Amino acid sequence: MASKELKKVIEKMVEPTKAQQAISRSEILDEIWAAKKHTIDGKWYVCLSDVCEILGEDYATREA
């Protein structure tokens, strides 16, 4: 029983706060906004591989 409670406490300690999550989302959106844009029919798009790279998916750069 004590180990389950300890596990819950540890999970809460490792879990980012709502403020940290908001900052991370904001930073990610800023990076995506700054990515190279492609315009098609007056709308701009970014490459999915660029978004993956921003999110830390390094395999996208290797395959591109």
Buried (B, 14 or more C-beta within 10 A) or exposed (E): EEEEEEEEEEEEEEEEEEEEEEEEEEEBEEBBEEBEEEEEEEEEEBBEBBBBBBEEEEEBEEEE
